[in-house]
Amino acid sequence: MNAVRNERNELLAPSGSVASGMRHIIPISGKDSLAAAIIQTARQPELEYEYIYNDTRMELPDTYAWIDKVERVMGIKIIRAGKSLAKIIEEQKILPSPRARYCTKYAKIFPMRDYIGKDEATIYIGIRADEERPGAQETKNLRVKYPLKEMGVNLPLVYRLVEGKGLMPPAFFWQRIYDGVVAELGSDAWIIDELPKWIFDRTFAWRSRPNCYMCFYQRRYEWCGLLEHHPDLFTEAESIEAKNGYSENTKKHAFLWIGKDMPLSYIRENFDRIVQKRIDAVSKLLRKRLQTELFTDALFDELEAAQTSCGLYCGK
């Protein structure tokens, strides 16, 4: 055993014991990492794998439900190896942002390193063959492999693998956007019924990735989606912002969740306008793809490129 855990399955501290031989660790946080787990365990089923989820305690309820389902369907145990981001923000006394992106490091990467300790380990990361992005850093005791890249697995195949297991990530379906797009398209709305499930889910989602509910990378319409679907979490994000989004020196706004000098009250005040802008964007996208391009990989790429991920362990 590599750590002592409490009833919530949180990592508390290394036990001091060192595992014999190489450990094989697969982080799972989204569709790509799950596909990597499916591929890797099929390639080398004889290995003993450890599965971890880097839990910040600020994930969406939909995400926690999905992780639990992955455990049940795959017949595995996923260790929650992370640290409370709310506590980290209190310690840092500033909100995380693109310029101060400490959240992934302190809430996910460092706790995972503590979980591995000094043991020799191989970690399997879900970077696809069609992605150009930096991988994880190797250390003296840590090797990194990329099963999806090695097997040439691209985005459409990831969806087929995950859907085949009945483990599609949370769809975050937004009825308001769907109804608005149907009204905008009018007689062309039939095209919606022709969309493959994974494109439909992406197109009508109020959330692009199952990562922290207050992620500063989410777009304004996603904040609107959070306000509508989880108003309690939106209110909590406002509270954290009010406490930690100001400069102690100037008493003015520093970097807030949305950006400089733009508190979350902006979302409440401009909800209808932001939602309509999203409806217009989706309608334009579908009209653009209405003819020959609709079922090509171009639409996959366009939807995927619209998402910004804050790291390899955040809804990846």
Long-range contacts (C-beta under 8 A, 24 or more apart in sequence): 2-115, 2-116, 2-117, 2-119, 3-115, 5-79, 8-80, 9-79, 9-80, 10-55, 10-80, 10-82, 11-79, 11-80, 11-81, 11-82, 11-111, 11-114, 11-115, 14-114, 14-115, 14-117, 18-117, 18-118, 18-119, 19-119, 21-120, 22-120, 22-121, 22-122, 23-50, 23-116, 23-119, 23-120, 23-121, 23-122, 24-48, 24-49, 24-50, 24-121, 24-122, 24-124, 25-49, 25-50, 25-51, 25-52, 25-116, 25-121, 25-122, 25-123, 25-124, 26-50, 26-51, 26-52, 26-123, 26-124, 27-51, 27-52, 27-53, 27-54, 27-112, 27-123, 27-125, 27-312, 27-313, 28-52, 28-53, 28-67, 28-70, 28-78, 29-53, 29-54, 29-210, 29-211, 29-313, 29-314, 29-315, 29-316, 30-126, 30-169, 30-209, 30-210, 30-211, 30-315, 30-316, 31-158, 31-159, 31-162, 31-168, 31-169, 32-126, 32-127, 32-128, 32-148, 32-158, 32-316, 33-125, 33-126, 33-313, 33-316, 34-70, 34-126, 34-162, 34-165, 34-167, 34-169, 35-126, 35-148, 35-153, 35-157, 35-158, 35-161, 35-162, 36-124, 36-125, 36-126, 36-146, 36-147, 36-148, 37-74, 37-124, 37-126, 38-161, 38-162, 38-165, 39-147, 39-148, 39-151, 39-153, 39-161, 40-124, 40-145, 40-147, 43-147, 43-151, 49-76, 50-79, 51-76, 51-77, 51-78, 51-79, 52-78, 52-79, 52-80, 52-81, 52-112, 52-115, 53-78, 53-79, 53-80, 53-81, 53-82, 54-81, 54-82, 54-107, 54-108, 54-109, 54-111, 54-112, 54-313, 54-314, 55-80, 55-81, 55-82, 56-82, 56-83, 56-84, 56-85, 56-103, 56-107, 56-108, 56-212, 57-82, 57-84, 57-85, 57-86, 58-84, 58-85, 58-86, 58-212, 58-213, 58-214, 59-210, 59-211, 59-212, 59-213, 60-170, 60-207, 60-210, 60-213, 60-230, 60-233, 61-230, 62-170, 62-172, 62-207, 62-210, 63-170, 63-210, 63-211, 63-315, 65-170, 66-167, 66-169, 66-170, 66-210, 69-167, 70-167, 73-165, 73-166, 73-167, 74-165, 74-167, 79-115, 81-111, 81-112, 81-114, 81-115, 82-107, 82-108, 82-111, 82-112, 83-107, 83-108, 83-110, 83-111, 85-212, 86-240, 89-240, 89-244, 90-244, 92-244, 93-244, 93-248, 94-244, 94-254, 94-255, 95-216, 95-240, 95-241, 95-244, 95-245, 95-254, 95-255, 95-256, 95-257, 96-216, 97-216, 97-255, 98-216, 98-217, 99-255, 100-255, 101-310, 103-212, 103-310, 104-310, 104-311, 104-313, 104-314, 108-311, 108-313, 108-314, 109-311, 109-313, 112-313, 116-141, 116-142, 125-312, 126-312, 126-316, 127-312, 128-153, 128-154, 128-155, 128-158, 129-153, 129-154, 130-154, 130-155, 135-312, 136-312, 154-297, 155-297, 155-300, 155-301, 155-304, 156-297, 156-300, 159-198, 163-197, 163-198, 168-197, 168-198, 168-201, 169-210, 169-315, 170-207, 170-210, 171-201, 171-205, 172-201, 172-205, 172-206, 172-207, 172-210, 172-225, 172-229, 173-201, 173-204, 173-205, 173-206, 174-204, 174-205, 174-206, 174-225, 174-228, 174-229, 176-228, 176-275, 177-204, 177-206, 177-275, 177-278, 177-279, 177-282, 178-204, 180-275, 180-276, 180-279, 181-279, 181-282, 181-283, 181-286, 184-279, 184-280, 184-283, 185-283, 185-286, 185-287, 188-286, 188-287, 188-290, 191-286, 191-290, 191-294, 192-286, 194-294, 196-295, 199-299, 199-300, 199-303, 202-303, 203-282, 203-285, 203-286, 203-303, 204-282, 208-306, 208-307, 209-307, 209-309, 209-314, 209-315, 209-316, 210-315, 211-309, 211-310, 211-314, 211-315, 212-314, 213-237, 214-240, 214-257, 215-310, 215-314, 216-255, 216-257, 216-258, 217-308, 217-309, 217-310, 220-258, 220-267, 220-270, 220-274, 221-274, 221-275, 221-277, 221-278, 223-257, 223-258, 223-264, 223-267, 223-274, 224-267, 224-271, 224-274, 224-275, 224-278, 227-267, 227-268, 227-271, 234-264, 234-267, 237-264, 238-263, 238-264, 238-265
